[in-house]
Amino acid sequence: MVHYTTVATCTLNQWALDFEGNYQRIRESILQAKALNARLRIGPELEIPGYGCYDHFLERDTVQHSWEVLGRLLEDRSLDGILIDTGMPVLHRNARYNCRVIILNGKIVLIRPKLYLANDGNYREMRWFVGWTRLAQTEDFVLPLFIGRITGQRSVMFGDALISTWDTCVGIELCEELFTPESPHIAMSLDGAEIIVNSSGSHHELRKLKRRVDLITEATLKCGGVYLYANQKGCDGDRLYYDGAAMILANGVVLAMSSQFSIADVEVQVATIDLGSVRAFRAARTSRSMQAARATPYPRAKAEFALAVELGDFDNSVRPTDPIAVRYHTPSEEINQGPACWLWDYLRRSGQGGFFLPLSGGLDSCSTALIVHSMCRQVTEACLRGDEQVLKDVRRCVGAGADYVPESAQELAGHLFYTCYMGTENSSTETQQRARHLAQTIGSYHVDLRMDSVVAAIVALFVLVTARTPQYEVRGGSSAENLALQNIQARLRMLLSYLFAALLPWARGRQKSLLVLGSANVDEALRGYFTKYDCSSADLNPIGSISKSDLRKYVAFSRDAMDLPVLDEFLSAMPSAELVPHSESYAQSDEVEMGMSYAELSEFGRLRKVDGCGPYSMVTQLLHIWGDQLTPREIAQKVRRFFFFYAINRHKMTTITPAYHAETYSPDDNRFDMRPFLYNSSWTWQFQAIDALIERIESAQDH
């Protein structure tokens, strides 16, 4: 006899503290799951308040309003007939827990607190929550009075337990718990849990999805069983983009997966599985049965409900879901879609009228423009499909009537995207033309200006006050004069950006102002190769955590995938800030000025952040990585140079523009990379240790 059950997992575009919107999306996902005949529905981690509440989790209102939303779900009889797994913060004995709340037909079956909290990288869960330490144990939880009146219950089970239905057993694992060495799904599976559910708040990083899929595949391949993974999607209020990819697996194969990147607010994936195949898979492995025989028993919370179809309700049209092949996006595809969805969420939720971008004619601002173009393509496609929420958001942003539907990405960009080339006497005709050609191709409203008169006015004021006239270094000036003259141009571009972002729409007869976009990449941020409060200072930066090498590949990808031959001009151009006079004998080059290549910066970044290397250990690592290309002394000189500039420029990270998080070695000072911003840039002890090491190596080579 078969035991088919249909289960559903969701990706929801939740927004921190948007309790009404979050409730509506949760409810819609449950109704969609029911319409697809699912008997079990799971949603993302902390889906009721939104995962990104951060210090708002410390507020009593967040807990109170979460209970109120749960009460509305419990009261809604249209949500009966399906086992629902939702998430919210819960106070138990005056300790705050990150919990899953399992409900069925208007009653609470179990409150399951998270055991192991995420507290590295971008995560700070231990700041707001405590982990449940009593494994396979539960206590009574006294419900708030108004919830008790809805459910008819005074208390419910709280703790680490399994859910026992009439025909199977369900275990709960929360996000980080999957990534731990002693994952709970192992013990739960050995004690009879045939379905494991995992509600997650996992953000996007380039090349990360495969790690998730591999972990869940291995879990079900070793333990057998069904695994449902739910994840949040979208920008819920900060630098992270949660990348969906909710999935259902059984016995080591993937049966269903939602999109990783999408502007849809609600996505529901279902799969029909034969629970008998789980039992057969497990019983065929004697070693697993031996471990199960001595497994720790879990408490069982009873759910008076069957997940599988009963014999009397037999329907021969029901078919088990066939396995699918997972398609992983390339890094260029991820850059094209993830930051674009993040920008759209930010724009529609901020209430602004579009984006303003200083378009320099270089690769970085070109990449930012392409991401906005990708956003316009995705939004237009959704509008043409008739997505009512996207249409509503577009009409509000554009200020158009109820019948407006964009026909192309270029048309939409003409409403939402403003670009400006801000040239000076140091700018080249080539960069000006590249910027203009790109703007024409993607449809942005483009302004071309020269700001020499503004630069001259600033310099004239200094001359008036000091009676000294600064000169560029190529004209005999000092390095201080040279830097100051470059910074005037860079910082004026920031001021002009905000001026034009505020007034360009007004000049076109429109009401809303614009969000300013920045275009500094992660390698330049790491090295500090940008001017504090220049065009790197903006409202948002979609490429701020992406390396130069990945951006170059992305532009090449966009040229082919989006049929944009104009991008050949950007790929062949030398990266240059164009802030000093150039001549036939001199042209400003980014890599020459930095004293290191972008490829070297990426290597420094990964060793510093991911591998935890300081100056000395970085040299020891690079001796093996670069030893066939450079001498030990050359390697040491490069590392010393990097750490010197890193130290003197780290203060710039305190004001860096909020950037889409995409890279594991991001130097973002806000939360991901917490370090001092005042260093002893001589690194005396560390550099002496490096010198001694190099001397020992060279002495050994001489002998």
C-alpha positions in Angstrom: 0.0 0.0 0.0 1.3 3.5 -0.9 1.3 6.4 1.5 1.3 9.4 -0.7 1.5 12.8 1.0 1.7 16.3 -0.6 3.8 18.8 1.2 4.5 22.5 0.5 7.4 24.8 1.2 7.4 28.6 0.6 9.6 31.6 -0.1 8.1 34.8 1.1 9.3 38.4 0.5 8.8 39.4 4.1 9.7 42.9 5.5 11.0 43.6 9.0 8.1 44.9 11.2 5.6 44.9 8.3 3.2 42.8 10.4 0.2 43.4 8.1 2.0 42.7 4.9 3.8 39.7 6.4 0.5 38.3 7.6 -1.1 38.7 4.2 1.8 36.9 2.5 1.8 34.1 5.0 -2.0 33.6 4.6 -1.7 33.7 0.8 1.0 31.0 0.9 -1.2 28.8 3.1 -4.2 29.1 0.7 -2.0 28.4 -2.3 -0.6 25.3 -0.5 -4.1 24.1 0.2 -5.2 24.7 -3.3 -2.3 22.4 -4.4 -3.6 19.7 -2.0 -0.7 20.0 0.4 -1.2 18.7 3.9 1.8 20.3 5.4 3.1 23.9 4.8 6.3 25.5 6.1 7.5 29.1 5.8 10.7 31.1 6.4 12.4 31.7 9.7 10.8 34.4 11.9 8.3 35.0 9.0 5.8 36.8 11.2 7.9 39.8 12.3 10.5 39.4 9.5 14.0 38.0 10.0 15.8 41.4 9.8 14.2 43.1 12.9 17.6 43.0 14.7 17.5 45.1 17.8 13.7 45.5 17.4 13.6 41.9 18.7 14.5 43.4 22.0 11.3 45.4 22.1 8.2 44.0 23.7 6.0 45.3 20.9 7.7 42.9 18.4 6.7 39.9 20.5 3.2 41.3 21.2 2.4 42.0 17.6 3.8 38.6 16.6 1.3 36.9 18.9 -1.5 39.1 17.4 -0.6 38.0 13.9 -0.6 34.4 15.1 -4.0 34.9 16.6 -5.4 36.0 13.3 -4.0 32.9 11.7 -5.5 30.7 14.4 -9.0 32.4 14.0 -9.1 31.9 10.3 -11.2 28.8 9.5 -10.2 28.9 5.8 -6.7 27.8 7.0 -8.0 24.6 8.5 -7.1 21.2 7.1 -3.4 21.7 6.8 -0.5 21.5 9.3 1.1 24.9 9.4 4.7 25.7 10.5 5.3 29.4 11.1 7.9 31.4 13.0 8.1 34.2 15.6 10.0 35.3 18.7 8.6 33.9 22.0 9.3 34.9 25.6 9.5 31.8 27.9 10.4 32.3 31.6 11.6 35.8 30.6 14.1 34.4 28.0 13.6 35.3 24.4 13.6 32.4 21.9 13.6 32.2 18.1 10.7 29.7 17.6 8.7 27.7 15.2 5.0 27.5 16.1 3.1 24.5 14.7 -0.6 25.1 14.4 -3.5 22.9 13.2 -7.2 23.7 12.9 -7.0 26.7 15.2 -4.9 25.1 17.9 -1.2 25.2 18.7 0.5 21.8 18.5 4.0 22.7 19.5 6.4 25.7 20.1 9.9 24.6 19.1 12.7 27.0 20.0 15.9 27.1 18.0 18.8 25.1 19.5 21.9 26.5 17.8 22.0 30.2 16.9 23.7 31.8 14.0 26.3 34.2 15.3 29.0 34.7 12.7 29.4 36.8 9.5 26.2 38.8 9.1 24.4 37.0 11.9 24.0 38.2 15.5 21.2 36.0 16.8 22.8 35.6 20.3 22.4 39.4 20.7 18.6 38.9 20.7 17.9 35.2 21.5 19.0 32.4 23.7 19.3 28.8 22.4 17.3 26.0 23.9 19.8 23.7 25.6 17.6 20.9 26.9 17.8 18.5 23.9 14.9 16.2 23.5 13.1 17.8 26.4 10.0 20.0 26.7 8.2 22.1 29.3 4.7 23.6 29.5 4.3 27.0 28.1 1.4 29.2 29.4 -0.2 30.9 26.4 -1.2 34.6 26.5 -4.7 35.0 27.6 -6.1 36.2 24.3 -4.5 33.3 22.4 -5.9 30.9 25.0 -9.3 32.2 24.3 -8.9 31.6 20.6 -7.5 28.1 20.9 -9.3 26.9 24.0 -5.9 25.9 25.4 -4.3 27.1 28.6 -0.8 25.8 27.9 1.1 24.0 25.1 4.3 21.9 24.7 7.5 24.1 24.4 10.9 22.6 23.6 12.7 20.0 21.5 10.1 17.5 20.4 8.7 15.7 17.3 5.2 16.0 15.9 3.3 12.8 15.8 0.4 12.7 13.3 -1.9 9.7 12.7 0.4 8.3 10.0 3.9 9.7 10.3 6.3 11.8 12.4 7.7 15.3 11.7 11.0 16.7 13.0 12.0 20.4 13.1 15.4 21.9 12.3 16.0 25.6 12.1 18.4 27.2 9.6 21.8 27.2 11.3 21.2 23.8 12.9 21.6 22.1 9.5 25.1 23.6 9.2 26.3 22.3 12.6 28.4 19.1 13.0 25.8 17.5 15.2 22.7 18.5 13.2 19.4 17.6 15.0 18.0 15.9 11.9 20.3 12.9 12.6 18.9 12.1 16.0 15.3 13.0 15.0 15.6 10.7 11.9 16.9 7.8 14.0 14.0 8.3 16.4 11.5 7.9 13.6 11.0 11.4 12.1 10.2 10.7 8.5 9.8 14.3 7.5 12.2 17.0 8.5 11.3 20.7 8.1 13.8 23.5 8.1 12.7 27.2 8.1 15.6 29.4 7.2 16.7 33.1 6.8 19.7 32.5 4.6 21.1 35.3 2.6 22.7 35.3 -0.8 26.4 35.1 -1.4 28.0 34.3 -4.7 28.4 30.5 -5.2 26.6 29.7 -1.9 23.5 27.8 -3.1 25.4 24.6 -3.9 26.6 24.3 -0.3 23.0 24.4 0.9 21.8 21.8 -1.6 24.8 19.5 -0.9 24.1 19.6 2.9 20.4 18.7 2.5 21.1 16.1 -0.1 23.7 14.4 2.2 21.3 14.6 5.1 18.6 12.7 3.3 21.0 10.4 1.6 22.5 9.3 4.9 19.4 9.3 7.0 16.7 8.7 4.4 13.4 10.7 4.7 11.8 13.8 3.3 13.4 17.2 3.9 11.5 20.5 3.4 13.6 23.7 3.3 11.9 27.1 3.3 13.7 30.4 3.0 12.9 34.1 3.0 13.4 36.1 -0.3 14.1 39.7 -1.0 15.4 42.7 0.8 13.7 43.0 4.2 15.3 46.3 5.1 19.1 46.1 5.0 22.2 45.0 3.1 21.2 41.3 2.8 19.2 39.7 0.0 17.6 36.4 1.0 17.7 34.2 -2.1 14.8 31.9 -1.7 15.5 28.5 -3.4 13.0 26.7 -1.1 13.3 23.0 -1.8 11.9 19.5 -1.2 14.1 16.4 -1.2 13.5 12.7 -0.4 16.1 10.0 0.0 18.9 12.0 -1.5 17.2 13.5 -4.6 15.7 16.9 -5.2 12.0 16.9 -6.1 11.2 20.6 -6.2 12.9 24.0 -5.9 11.6 27.5 -6.1 13.5 30.3 -7.9 16.6 31.6 -6.3 15.9 35.2 -7.5 12.5 36.6 -8.2 10.4 39.7 -7.6 7.3 37.7 -6.8 6.2 38.2 -3.2 4.9 34.6 -2.6 6.2 31.3 -4.1 4.9 27.9 -3.1 6.5 24.6 -4.1 4.8 21.3 -3.6 5.9 17.7 -4.0 4.0 14.4 -3.6 6.0 11.7 -1.8 5.4 8.1 -0.9 6.2 7.7 2.8 6.5 4.0 2.1 9.6 4.7 0.0 11.2 6.4 3.1 10.5 3.4 5.3 11.9 1.0 2.7 15.0 3.1 2.1 15.8 3.2 5.9 14.9 -0.4 6.6 17.3 -1.6 3.9 20.3 -0.2 5.8 21.1 -2.4 8.7 23.7 -0.1 10.2 21.2 2.7 10.3 18.7 0.3 12.0 21.3 -0.6 14.6 21.8 3.1 15.5 18.0 3.7 15.5 17.6 0.9 18.0 19.6 2.9 20.6 18.4 6.4 19.6 17.5 9.0 22.2 13.6 9.1 22.4 12.1 12.5 21.7 8.8 13.7 23.3 5.9 13.6 20.9 3.5 16.4 20.3 0.2 14.9 19.0 -1.4 16.3 15.9 -4.8 14.8 15.3 -4.4 14.7 11.6 -3.2 12.5 8.7 -0.7 13.7 6.2 -1.1 10.8 3.8 -4.2 10.0 1.7 -6.4 7.3 3.3 -7.3 4.2 1.5 -10.9 5.2 1.4 -10.0 8.4 -0.3 -7.9 6.6 -3.0 -7.2 8.7 -6.1 -5.3 7.0 -8.9 -4.6 10.4 -10.5 -2.1 11.2 -7.7 1.5 10.6 -8.8 4.7 10.9 -6.9 6.9 13.8 -7.9 9.8 13.0 -10.2 13.3 14.2 -9.3 14.6 17.3 -10.9 18.1 18.4 -11.9 19.2 21.5 -10.0 20.5 24.3 -12.1 23.1 26.5 -10.5 23.5 30.0 -11.7 26.9 31.2 -12.7 28.4 34.1 -10.6 27.6 36.4 -13.5 24.0 35.3 -13.6 23.8 35.8 -9.8 25.1 39.3 -10.1 22.6 40.0 -12.9 19.6 38.9 -10.8 20.3 39.2 -7.1 21.2 42.8 -6.8 18.5 43.7 -9.3 15.8 42.2 -7.1 17.4 43.8 -4.1 17.2 47.2 -5.8 13.6 46.7 -6.8 12.5 45.8 -3.2 14.3 48.8 -1.9 12.9 51.2 -4.4 9.2 50.1 -4.1 9.4 50.0 -0.3 11.2 53.3 0.1 8.5 55.2 -1.8 11.0 57.0 -4.0 10.7 57.7 -7.8 13.7 55.9 -9.2 17.5 55.8 -9.2 20.2 58.4 -10.0 23.7 57.1 -11.1 26.8 59.1 -11.9 27.8 57.3 -15.0 31.6 57.7 -15.5 32.2 55.6 -18.6 34.2 53.1 -16.5 33.5 49.4 -15.8 32.1 49.9 -12.2 29.4 52.4 -13.0 28.7 50.5 -16.1 28.1 47.4 -13.9 25.7 49.3 -11.7 23.8 50.5 -14.7 23.5 47.0 -16.1 22.1 45.8 -12.8 19.4 48.5 -13.0 18.7 47.5 -16.6 18.3 43.9 -15.4 15.9 45.1 -12.7 13.8 46.9 -15.4 13.8 43.8 -17.5 12.5 41.6 -14.7 9.9 44.2 -13.6 8.7 44.6 -17.2 8.4 40.9 -17.7 6.4 40.6 -14.5 4.1 43.4 -15.6 3.5 41.8 -19.0 2.6 38.5 -17.2 0.0 40.5 -15.3 1.5 40.4 -11.8 -0.8 42.7 -10.0 1.5 43.5 -7.1 4.4 44.5 -9.4 2.0 46.5 -11.6 0.7 48.3 -8.5 4.3 49.1 -7.3 5.4 50.3 -10.8 2.5 52.6 -11.1 3.2 54.1 -7.7 6.9 54.6 -8.4 6.3 56.1 -11.8 3.3 58.1 -10.8 1.2 56.6 -13.6 -2.4 55.8 -13.9 -4.2 52.5 -13.3 -3.8 51.4 -16.9 -0.1 51.9 -17.3 1.9 48.8 -18.3 5.6 49.2 -19.4 6.2 47.7 -22.8 10.0 47.4 -22.5 12.8 47.7 -20.1 14.0 50.8 -21.9 10.6 52.5 -21.5 10.5 51.7 -17.8 14.1 53.0 -17.4 13.1 56.3 -19.0 10.8 56.7 -16.0 12.9 55.2 -13.2 16.5 55.6 -14.1 18.5 58.8 -14.4 22.2 58.9 -15.4 24.7 61.7 -15.5 28.2 62.1 -16.9 30.1 64.7 -14.8 33.1 65.6 -16.8 36.0 67.9 -16.1 39.1 69.0 -18.1 40.7 65.8 -17.0 38.0 63.6 -18.5 38.4 62.0 -21.9 36.1 62.1 -24.9 36.1 58.3 -24.8 34.6 57.9 -21.4 32.0 60.6 -22.2 31.0 58.8 -25.4 30.9 55.4 -23.6 28.6 56.8 -20.9 26.3 58.3 -23.5 26.1 55.2 -25.7 25.3 53.0 -22.7 22.6 55.4 -21.5 21.0 55.4 -25.0 21.1 51.6 -25.2 19.4 50.9 -21.8 17.0 53.9 -22.0 18.0 55.9 -19.0 17.3 59.7 -18.8 20.8 61.0 -19.4 22.4 64.3 -18.6 25.9 65.3 -19.9 27.6 68.1 -18.0 31.0 69.8 -17.4 31.7 70.9 -13.9 35.0 72.8 -14.4 33.4 76.1 -13.3 32.4 74.6 -10.0 35.9 73.1 -9.4 37.5 76.4 -10.3 35.2 78.2 -7.9 36.4 76.0 -5.0 40.0 76.4 -5.9 39.6 80.1 -6.3 38.2 80.3 -2.8 41.2 78.6 -1.4 43.5 80.9 -3.3 41.7 83.9 -2.0 42.1 82.8 1.6 45.7 81.5 1.5 47.2 83.3 -1.5 48.6 80.0 -2.6 47.6 78.1 -5.8 47.8 74.3 -5.6 49.1 72.4 -8.7 48.8 68.8 -9.9 51.9 66.7 -9.4 52.4 66.4 -13.1 52.7 70.2 -13.2 55.2 70.4 -10.3 52.8 70.3 -7.3 53.3 68.2 -4.2 51.5 65.0 -3.4 49.3 66.9 -0.9 48.3 69.4 -3.6 47.7 66.6 -6.1 45.5 64.6 -3.8 43.5 67.7 -2.7 42.8 68.7 -6.3 41.6 65.2 -7.2 39.4 65.1 -4.1 37.7 68.4 -5.0 36.4 66.8 -8.2 35.4 63.6 -6.6 33.5 65.2 -3.7 31.8 67.7 -5.9 30.4 64.8 -7.9 28.7 63.5 -4.7 27.2 66.9 -4.1 26.0 67.3 -7.6 24.6 63.7 -7.5 22.3 64.6 -4.6 21.3 67.9 -6.2 20.3 66.3 -9.5 18.6 63.3 -7.7 16.4 65.8 -5.9 15.6 68.1 -8.7 15.9 66.3 -12.1 12.4 64.7 -11.6 11.1 68.1 -10.7 12.6 69.6 -13.9 10.6 66.9 -15.8 7.4 67.8 -14.0 7.5 64.8 -11.6 6.9 64.7 -7.9 9.3 62.2 -6.3 13.0 62.4 -5.8 15.6 59.7 -6.6 17.8 57.3 -4.7 21.5 57.8 -5.5 23.5 54.7 -6.5 27.2 54.2 -5.8 29.7 52.1 -7.8 32.7 51.3 -5.6 33.7 47.6 -5.8 34.8 45.4 -2.9 38.5 45.5 -3.8 38.7 49.3 -3.9 36.9 49.4 -0.5 39.4 46.9 0.9 42.4 48.9 -0.3 40.7 52.3 0.5 41.2 53.4 -3.1 38.4 55.9 -3.2 37.7 59.4 -1.8 35.7 59.6 1.4 32.4 61.4 0.6 32.8 61.1 -3.2 30.6 59.2 -5.6 31.2 56.1 -3.4 28.9 57.9 -0.9 25.4 57.2 -2.0 22.1 55.7 -0.8 22.8 52.2 -2.1 25.6 50.4 -3.8 24.7 47.2 -5.6 28.3 46.2 -6.4 30.0 47.2 -3.2 30.6 43.6 -2.2 31.6 42.3 -5.7 35.2 41.9 -6.9 36.6 43.7 -10.0 37.3 40.4 -11.7 33.7 39.2 -11.1 32.4 42.5 -12.4 34.5 42.3 -15.6 33.1 38.8 -16.2 29.6 40.1 -15.5 29.9 42.9 -18.1 31.1 40.3 -20.7 28.2 38.1 -19.7 25.7 41.0 -20.1 27.1 41.9 -23.5 26.2 38.4 -24.8 23.1 37.5 -22.7 21.4 40.9 -23.1 22.7 41.6 -26.6 24.6 44.8 -25.7 27.6 45.2 -28.0 28.2 48.7 -26.6 29.8 46.9 -23.7 32.9 46.0 -25.8 34.0 49.6 -25.3 34.0 49.2 -21.5 35.8 45.8 -21.5 38.7 47.1 -23.6 39.2 50.3 -21.6 41.9 50.8 -19.0 40.5 51.5 -15.5 41.2 55.1 -14.6 39.8 57.7 -12.2 40.5 60.6 -14.7 41.2 63.1 -11.9 44.5 64.4 -13.1 45.7 66.0 -16.4 46.7 63.4 -19.0 49.0 63.6 -21.9 50.6 61.3 -24.5 53.3 60.4 -21.9 51.0 60.0 -18.9 47.6 58.5 -18.3 46.2 57.8 -14.8 45.8 54.1 -14.1 44.0 52.6 -11.1 46.3 49.5 -10.7 49.5 51.6 -11.2 48.3 54.1 -8.5 47.3 51.3 -6.1 50.6 49.5 -6.5 48.8 46.2 -6.8 46.4 44.5 -9.3 42.7 43.8 -8.7 43.5 40.1 -8.8 46.1 40.6 -6.0 43.5 42.6 -4.0 41.0 39.7 -4.2 43.7 37.3 -2.9 44.6 39.6 -0.1 40.9 40.0 0.8 40.2 36.3 1.0 43.3 35.6 3.0 42.5 38.4 5.4 38.8 37.7 6.0 38.1 34.1 5.1 41.3 32.5 6.1 41.9 34.8 9.1 45.4 35.9 8.1 47.3 38.9 9.5 50.4 40.3 7.8 52.8 37.5 8.8 50.6 34.5 8.1 49.5 36.1 4.8 53.2 36.2 3.7 53.6 32.5 4.7 50.5 31.6 2.6 51.5 33.6 -0.4 55.0 32.1 -0.4 53.3 28.9 -1.5 50.6 30.5 -3.8 52.9 33.0 -5.6 56.2 31.4 -5.0 56.7 30.4 -8.6 56.0 33.9 -9.9 57.6 36.2 -7.3 60.6 36.2 -5.0 60.0 36.0 -1.2 61.0 39.6 -0.8 58.7 40.8 -3.6 55.8 38.9 -1.9 56.7 40.5 1.5 56.8 44.0 -0.1 53.3 43.5 -1.7 51.8 42.4 1.7 53.4 45.3 3.5 52.1 47.7 1.0 48.6 46.2 1.2 48.5 46.4 5.0 49.9 49.9 5.1 47.1 51.2 2.8 44.5 49.0 4.5 45.5 50.6 7.9 45.5 54.2 6.8 42.2 53.9 4.9 40.2 51.7 7.2 38.4 54.8 8.6 36.7 55.2 5.2 34.7 52.0 5.9 32.8 53.7 8.8 31.0 55.8 6.2 30.8 53.4 3.3 27.5 53.3 1.5 25.2 50.3 2.3 26.1 47.7 -0.2 24.5 44.5 -1.4 26.3 41.7 0.4 27.7 39.2 -2.1 31.2 38.3 -1.2 32.8 36.4 1.8 35.7 38.9 2.1 33.6 42.1 2.2 35.2 44.7 4.5 31.8 46.2 5.4 32.3 47.9 8.8 28.6 48.0 9.7 28.2 44.4 10.8 30.1 41.9 8.7 33.7 42.9 9.2 34.0 44.4 12.7 37.5 45.9 13.2 39.2 49.1 14.4 39.4 52.1 12.1 42.5 53.6 13.7 45.6 51.4 13.2 49.3 51.7 13.8 50.1 51.6 10.1 53.8 50.8 10.7 52.8 47.3 12.0 56.2 47.3 13.7 56.1 43.8 15.4 54.4 42.1 12.4 56.6 43.6 9.8 59.8 42.8 11.8 58.6 39.2 11.9 58.1 39.2 8.2 61.6 40.7 7.7 63.2 38.0 9.9 61.3 35.3 7.9 62.5 36.6 4.6 66.1 36.8 5.8 66.0 33.2 7.0 64.6 32.1 3.6 67.1 34.1 1.6 69.9 32.8 3.8 68.8 29.2 3.3 68.6 29.8 -0.5 72.2 31.2 -0.5 73.5 28.0 1.0 
